[in-house]
């Protein structure tokens, strides 16, 4: 089969690799229909994440069709159309029962040296009953809704997790830092929760225009040195809920600076280079820090219902479609910010 393979910074190649096969009776082999390139995939691509070795598979967002089902599977069978969260989990351990699927005692993540990556023609899925979620036919056979279903495997569920952890509810004041796919999806989630005021902080005009379409009420240039003060002034002291969706020290500092006393900062951007918090402000103003790695399996079914009903359209963040062979070009486009997020068209439903 063909799959995207990491060979070093800015060196992604589509190569022939061994076909996956069932290894345990709880496995499934999924034929990938659509995959995506994630902003976090850019960390190894740019050489910032240094724990990647040449020859590693890459990609962790995919939907597809069950081609082979292990003998012990009870929920899924050959021909089922499924979404795969960005981590696999058994759904039986204590952490899974607590809803923290990313900490599953027997789970793991797609890609790397030992697992299939989502950016390929097929993926072996361990613990398929505990990992995969069904995609309704009405979504699978609708190109627009299928794109939205793909976002549920990571960015939409991650943006939603940020809002959940920040305590967003009807009437909340919310600030979302970052105009990438996760930040834009957090705006969808905040609007879905009927937040009263939603600030979108970023510095790409087209992305901020999409943020406005998703429900942002206020647009703030995150590179404006007065950005924090403008939000504090506009809200008489800061917002109650902040979702940080970048993962840098500067954006984390900005997030802490705009939370009102008693508020919450949820961080869902993969952190690189973040080493400190303003502990004095957090302490003095009773600010909570929450968030982190999203247990996407916990949210897919709920959000899928809204995709079916047409209430949300997170697939709009997928602004470039390419075949699998175009994956290297997709990485370049995301790296130079000429597109928000790439959808890979790999096979037919």
NUMITOR-139852 format. One record per residue (C-alpha): x negated, y, z; residue in three letters; residue number from 1. Coordinates in steps of 0.001 Angstrom, whole numbers, always signed. Each point is the difference from the previous one (the first is absolute). Example, Ala and Ser with C-alpha at 12.3 -4.5 7.8 and 13.67 -1.06 7.14 Angstrom:
       u       v       w res   n
  -12300   -4500   +7800 ALA   1
   -1370   +3440    -660 SER   2
END
This chain:
       u       v       w res   n
      +0      +0      +0 UNK   1
    -946   +3681    -179 UNK   2
    -495   +2170   +3073 UNK   3
   -1602   +3262   +1070 UNK   4
   -3378    -576   +1644 UNK   5
   -2090   +2460   +2012 UNK   6
   -3666    +189   -1013 UNK   7
   -1081   +3122   +1858 UNK   8
    +844   +3697    +246 UNK   9
   +1997   +1136   -3053 UNK  10
    -407   -3436   -1571 UNK  11
   +3290   -1896    -261 UNK  12
    +201   -2647   -2715 UNK  13
   +2807   -2232   -1241 UNK  14
   -1496   -3478    -256 UNK  15
    +943   -3641    -321 UNK  16
    +131   -1616   +3431 UNK  17
   +1179   -3427   +1228 UNK  18
   +3756    -578     +60 UNK  19
   +1403    -200   +3536 UNK  20
   +1497   -3261   +1204 UNK  21
   +2022   -1110   +2992 UNK  22
   -2304    -817   +2903 UNK  23
   +2574    -610   +2724 UNK  24
   +3662   -1078     -96 UNK  25
    +962   +3460   +1307 UNK  26
   -1616   +1777   -2990 UNK  27
   +1558   +1401   -3129 UNK  28
   -1599   +1116   -3244 UNK  29
   +1547   +3216   -1291 UNK  30
    -238   +1185   -3600 UNK  31
    -502   +3752    +264 UNK  32
   +2459   +2153   -1938 UNK  33
   -1127   +3417   +1245 UNK  34
   -2861   +1120   +2200 UNK  35
   -1234   +3406   +1090 UNK  36
   -3227   +1795    +795 UNK  37
     +18   +1445   +3512 UNK  38
   -1720   +3107   +1274 UNK  39
   -1808   -2216   +2507 UNK  40
   -1446   -1996   -2936 UNK  41
   -1945   +3162    -795 UNK  42
   -2063    -324   +3179 UNK  43
   -2021   -2968   -1337 UNK  44
    +206   +1414   -3527 UNK  45
   -1687   +3191   +1182 UNK  46
   -2516   -1906   +2117 UNK  47
   +1382   +1385   +3265 UNK  48
   +1111   -3421   +1254 UNK  49
   -3300   -1879     +45 UNK  50
   +1227   -3426   +1143 UNK  51
    +924   -1105   -3527 UNK  52
   -2209   -2419   -1923 UNK  53
    -364    -365   -3766 UNK  54
   +2369   -2622   -1343 UNK  55
   +2808    +806   +2438 UNK  56
   +3586     +27   -1242 UNK  57
   +1896   +3209    +543 UNK  58
   +3594   +1207    +332 UNK  59
   +2644    -561   +2676 UNK  60
   +3299   +1242   -1485 UNK  61
   +1894   -2403   -2247 UNK  62
   +3369   -1487    -868 UNK  63
    +600   -3088   -2070 UNK  64
   +1603   -3377    -571 UNK  65
    -632   -3183   +1983 UNK  66
   -1683   -2426   -2411 UNK  67
    -860   -2762   +2463 UNK  68
   +1511    -632   +3432 UNK  69
   -1633   -2119   +2684 UNK  70
   +1866   -3045   +1283 UNK  71
    +731   +1599   +3389 UNK  72
   +1552   +3212   -1312 UNK  73
   +3608    +476   +1073 UNK  74
    +753   +3596   -1023 UNK  75
   -1505    +278   -3474 UNK  76
     -87   -2191   -3093 UNK  77
   -1336    +120   -3533 UNK  78
   +1552   +2865   -1955 UNK  79
    +755   +2258   +2968 UNK  80
    -931   +3665    -484 UNK  81
   -1933   +1311   +2973 UNK  82
   -1858   +2915   +1560 UNK  83
   -3225    -581   +1919 UNK  84
    -906   +2295   +2924 UNK  85
   -3629   +1139     -46 UNK  86
    -839   -2609   +2639 UNK  87
   +1138   -3597    +364 UNK  88
   +1399   -1365   +3254 UNK  89
   +1503   -3203   +1374 UNK  90
   +3019   +1680   +1666 UNK  91
    -302   -2454   +2903 UNK  92
   -2708   +1376   +2319 UNK  93
    +615   +2368   +2897 UNK  94
   -1209   +3062   -1916 UNK  95
   +2293    -769   -2933 UNK  96
   +2910    -443   +2405 UNK  97
    -856   +3451   +1374 UNK  98
    +150   +1399   -3553 UNK  99
   -3753    +616    -272 UNK 100
    -511   -2169   -3069 UNK 101
   -3366   +1557    -873 UNK 102
   -1389   -1495   +3234 UNK 103
   +1290   -3522    -699 UNK 104
   -2244   -2548   +1711 UNK 105
    -251   -2040   -3192 UNK 106
    +486   +2742   -2576 UNK 107
   -2264   +1998   -2238 UNK 108
    -228   +2455   -2859 UNK 109
    -134    -317   -3774 UNK 110
   -3262    +380   -1829 UNK 111
   -3611    -204   +1039 UNK 112
   -2274   -2989    -415 UNK 113
   +2415   -2666   +1217 UNK 114
   +3530    +993   -1103 UNK 115
   +1678    +745   -3298 UNK 116
    +555   +3686    -646 UNK 117
   +3319   +1431   -1059 UNK 118
   -1472   +1458   -3205 UNK 119
      -9   -3291   -1878 UNK 120
   +2264   -2383   -1863 UNK 121
    +602   -2411   +2911 UNK 122
    -375     +48   +3779 UNK 123
      +4   -2841   +2504 UNK 124
   +2205   +1096   +2893 UNK 125
    -697   -1689   +3361 UNK 126
   +2976    -411   +2368 UNK 127
   +2323    +917   -2851 UNK 128
   +3183    -403   +2054 UNK 129
   -1377   +2380   +2611 UNK 130
   -1484   +2488   -2457 UNK 131
   +2116    +485   -3107 UNK 132
   +3253   +1937    -202 UNK 133
   +2680    -513   -2671 UNK 134
    +669   +2554   -2729 UNK 135
   +3663     +95   -1095 UNK 136
    +613    -653   -3684 UNK 137
   +1593   +3457    -361 UNK 138
   -3369   +1493    +957 UNK 139
   -2279   -2480   -1751 UNK 140
   +1621    +530   -3404 UNK 141
    +186   +3795    +256 UNK 142
   -3367   +1505    -928 UNK 143
    +443   +3124   +2115 UNK 144
   +1207   -1839   +3091 UNK 145
   -2663   -2668    -420 UNK 146
   -2637   +2736    +216 UNK 147
   +1594   +1150   +3245 UNK 148
     -44   -3571   +1321 UNK 149
   -3735    -108    -710 UNK 150
    -561   +3032   +2243 UNK 151
   +1640   -1846   +2896 UNK 152
   -2977   -2358    +141 UNK 153
   -2075   +2879   +1364 UNK 154
    +378   +3733    -616 UNK 155
   +3732    +450    +575 UNK 156
     -25   -2268   +3044 UNK 157
   -3150   +1716   +1275 UNK 158
   +1494   +3476    -394 UNK 159
   +3118   -1241   +1756 UNK 160
   -2108   -1482   +2796 UNK 161
   -1548   +3415    +532 UNK 162
   +3439   +1519    +468 UNK 163
   +1115   -2797   +2312 UNK 164
   -3093    +359   +2169 UNK 165
    +256   +3805      -3 UNK 166
   +3567    -264   +1286 UNK 167
   +1676   +1679   -2962 UNK 168
   +3790    +148    +346 UNK 169
   +2925   +2141   -1097 UNK 170
    -784   +3640    +705 UNK 171
   -3762    -503    +430 UNK 172
   -2656   +2412   -1163 UNK 173
   -2636   -1963   -1931 UNK 174
   -3333    +739   -1657 UNK 175
   -1549   -2478   -2428 UNK 176
   -3703    +525    -673 UNK 177
   -1123   -1343   -3353 UNK 178
   +1568     +59   -3451 UNK 179
   -1060   -3482   -1060 UNK 180
   +2429   -2888    -398 UNK 181
    +250    -741   +3742 UNK 182
    +605   +3639    +901 UNK 183
   +2644    +363   -2697 UNK 184
   +1707   -3171   +1210 UNK 185
     -58   +1333   +3567 UNK 186
   +1948   +2996   -1288 UNK 187
   +2567   -2385   -1517 UNK 188
    +286   -1729   +3375 UNK 189
    +325   +3272   +1940 UNK 190
   +2723   +1175   -2389 UNK 191
   +1681   -3415    +307 UNK 192
     +72    +544   +3788 UNK 193
   +1693   +3387    -444 UNK 194
   -2890   +2035   +1377 UNK 195
    +972   +3660    +136 UNK 196
   -3286   +1478   -1221 UNK 197
   -2750   -1810   -1896 UNK 198
   -3352   +1658    -675 UNK 199
   -2100   -1526   -2800 UNK 200
   -3702    +820    +307 UNK 201
   -2192    -573   -3045 UNK 202
   -1829   +1811   -2756 UNK 203
   +1138   -1515   -3309 UNK 204
   +2815   +2015   -1581 UNK 205
   +1626   -2866   -1905 UNK 206
     -20   -2251   +3058 UNK 207
   +1465   +2712   +2193 UNK 208
   +2717    +533   -2592 UNK 209
    +838   -3709    +350 UNK 210
     -45    +425   +3784 UNK 211
   +2634   +2701    -383 UNK 212
   +2104   -2362   -2146 UNK 213
    -322   -2665   +2706 UNK 214
   +1393   +2341   +2655 UNK 215
   -2777   +2251   +1290 UNK 216
   +1430   +3321   +1131 UNK 217
   -3328   +1846    +311 UNK 218
   -3221    -254   -2008 UNK 219
   -3323    +941   +1592 UNK 220
   -3425     +31   -1632 UNK 221
   -2079   -2258   +2241 UNK 222
   -3193   +1799   -1066 UNK 223
   +1313   +3380   +1128 UNK 224
   -2056    +924   +3095 UNK 225
   +3191   +1428   +1498 UNK 226
   +2118   -3112    -723 UNK 227
    +298   -1064   +3635 UNK 228
    +895   +3456   +1244 UNK 229
   +2637    +410   -2708 UNK 230
   +1728   -3186   +1155 UNK 231
    -277    +949   +3669 UNK 232
   +1506   +3413    -733 UNK 233
   +2762   -1431   -2192 UNK 234
   +1061   -2469   +2684 UNK 235
    -578   +2098   +3109 UNK 236
   -2698   -2285   +1358 UNK 237
    -540   -2924   -2365 UNK 238
   +1882   -3043   -1271 UNK 239
   +1228   -2884   +2126 UNK 240
   -1164   -2721   -2415 UNK 241
   -3163    -118   -2096 UNK 242
    -885   -2762   -2460 UNK 243
   -3681     +37    -965 UNK 244
    -379   -1896   -3306 UNK 245
   -3599    +657   -1048 UNK 246
   -2417   -1365   +2604 UNK 247
   -2665   +2735    +194 UNK 248
   -1295   +1915   +2985 UNK 249
   +1246   +3285   -1482 UNK 250
   +3557   -1247    -524 UNK 251
    +102   -1615   +3421 UNK 252
   -1118   +3268   +1585 UNK 253
   +2637   +1860   -2008 UNK 254
   +2646   -2438   +1215 UNK 255
    -898    +479   +3653 UNK 256
     +41   +3777    -420 UNK 257
   +3610    +159   -1276 UNK 258
   +1741   -2378   +2433 UNK 259
   +2195   +1833   +2461 UNK 260
    -236    -873   +3723 UNK 261
   +1638   -3357    +642 UNK 262
    -269    -984   -3662 UNK 263
   -1587   -2983   -1752 UNK 264
   -2700    -375   -2622 UNK 265
    +206   -3262   -1947 UNK 266
   -2995    -849   -2159 UNK 267
    +428   -2434   -2861 UNK 268
   -2818   +1098   -2305 UNK 269
   -2834   -2547    +108 UNK 270
   -2558   +1857   +2150 UNK 271
   -3522    +518   -1301 UNK 272
   -2311   +2363   +1835 UNK 273
   +2503    +765   +2786 UNK 274
   -1938     +58   +3263 UNK 275
   +1697   +2475   +2359 UNK 276
   +3346   +1359   +1125 UNK 277
    +659   +3257   +1797 UNK 278
    +562   -1845   +3259 UNK 279
    +521   +3198   +1990 UNK 280
   +2922   +1105   -2190 UNK 281
   +1517   -3492      -5 UNK 282
    -221     -60   +3788 UNK 283
   +1140   +3559    +657 UNK 284
   +2950     -96   -2405 UNK 285
   +1176   -3566    +714 UNK 286
    -521    -980   -3639 UNK 287
    +257   -3679    -905 UNK 288
   -2165   -1756   -2589 UNK 289
   +1601   -2949   -1811 UNK 290
    +153   -1673   -3358 UNK 291
   -2765   -1984   -1689 UNK 292
    +212   -3119   -2182 UNK 293
   +3559    -512   -1210 UNK 294
   +1669   -3404    +517 UNK 295
   +1637    +311   -3403 UNK 296
   +1823   -3328    +234 UNK 297
   +2102   +1543   +2768 UNK 298
   +1370   +2678   -2338 UNK 299
    +354   -1561   -3445 UNK 300
   +3525   -1411    +390 UNK 301
   +1408   +3222   +1459 UNK 302
   -1577   +2185   -2661 UNK 303
    +896   -2445   -2773 UNK 304
   +3666    +559    +834 UNK 305
    -429   +3712    -687 UNK 306
   -1808    -772   -3264 UNK 307
   +2918   -2235   -1065 UNK 308
   +2464   +2784    +818 UNK 309
   -2089   +2631   -1758 UNK 310
    -406   +2030   +3188 UNK 311
   -3792    +223    -324 UNK 312
   -2295     +35   -3030 UNK 313
   -3560    -434   +1285 UNK 314
   -1002   -1496   -3346 UNK 315
    -333   +3610   -1203 UNK 316
   -3457     +88   +1640 UNK 317
   -1175   -2515   -2620 UNK 318
    -979   +2527   -2637 UNK 319
   -2144   -2117   -2338 UNK 320
    +773   -3434   -1475 UNK 321
   -2792   -2184   -1360 UNK 322
    -497   -3636    -964 UNK 323
   -2250   -2126   +2207 UNK 324
   -2875    +579   -2446 UNK 325
    +325   +3733    +685 UNK 326
    -662    -355   +3735 UNK 327
   -3465   +1645    -180 UNK 328
   +1580   +3003   -1734 UNK 329
   +2650     +89   +2725 UNK 330
   -2671    +278   +2680 UNK 331
   -1662   +2847   -1890 UNK 332
   +3303   +1835    -344 UNK 333
    +737    -269   +3707 UNK 334
   -3562    +924    +904 UNK 335
    +108   +3222   -2000 UNK 336
   +3534    +774   +1247 UNK 337
   +1492     +81   -3493 UNK 338
   +2731   -2366   +1191 UNK 339
   +1600    -717   +3366 UNK 340
    +240   -3765    -151 UNK 341
    -407   -2706   -2646 UNK 342
   +2447   -2775    -800 UNK 343
   -1475   -3031   -1759 UNK 344
   +2277   -1877   -2381 UNK 345
   -1255   -3576    +106 UNK 346
   +2822   -2348   -1059 UNK 347
   +3741    -122    -681 UNK 348
   +2563    -744   +2705 UNK 349
END
